[in-house]
Amino acid sequence: MKFSVPLFLVSIGAASAFVAPAAKRGCPPLQVDPKGFGDEYSEIKDVSQTAKAPPKMSQALPFANRPKFLDGTMAGDVGFDPFGLVQTKTDLKNYREAEIKHARLAMLAAAGWPLSELFDKKIAGIFGLVPILDEANRVPSVLNGGMGKVSPIYWAACVLFAALTELYVEYGASGKPGYYPGKLGFDPFGLYPKDEEGQKRMETAEIKNGRLAMIAITAFAAQEFVSHIAIVDQVPFFFKPIWQVLSDGVPGYIDHANEAAESTQGMFEDLSAPSAIVEAAPLVDAAPLVTPPVEAITAPITAPIVEAPSFPMPDFSTPAAVAPPPPAMSAPVVDNTELIEAKRKIAELEARLAQIGGVSR
């Protein structure tokens, strides 16, 4: 009986190892794999033990509740779904596939639109082709018109490339382990990071730039349709060199700048030689140099030597010695006798002339 109680307790513990644990009350939330949307990647996990629970309010719209399936695990997910389009995980996957495709196309278009306006006519001139830009240098579009100028071969190539891409995504890339929307394995330069944090940062940068490009390409088309001016001409400082912008905005700017540069360069080239400085100086008619005769130079100087006046030097041996003030210089006396006499004679002559004029009348 002494061993019965311990043996009974041990047997209960050993038997409990083969019994399934009792399920907790309530259903824990689902933790979806960040990059997998298939059923094989979904598991029932306790979010409190693996990751922080997603916020209740939307990050994009703080006054609205977070959509159910936008839990922040996807790159660029800020809980923005004001119309409630995502109702299932399949909807989320399909919308992200469409968004990433449009984002990549928009980034290519946002770069190709201004480049075609800058170089289409130059490239067409090199190969002897007709440019597809209109008179205002606008590219063909649904709003601008001119779509008929594009070769049908180009449209066929675009359709073929899009079809091949869709087939590869549907039957090739999506069946690989760890696939998520947009993961096509295209990284020729090896820029995709190896760590999970770097991959999330790269994916977020791509989707943000793609969203911005979708807005930009829509603005390009609308702006050219309304203003009838090419994008590169409306904001040239974004697409053209600064000297070309100044040349187009200020008529004759480049010509004046080139003339000033050439004149300055020529001036410095002329001054590089010592003899050129003398030749470039203007000629001035100078008075002839008068050379005194040799006899005048060799003749003895007979002029009397005038000695400078001597002043008594003060005695500085004692502190009380002070230098006397210099003699006062008196102003020279001017004799105005002749000037007064001349004025008197002029007054007499004026009086006689006045008398003669009165008699003649």
Order of alpha helices (4+ residues) and beta strands (2+ residues): alpha-beta-beta-alpha-alpha-alpha-alpha-alpha-alpha-alpha-alpha-alpha-alpha
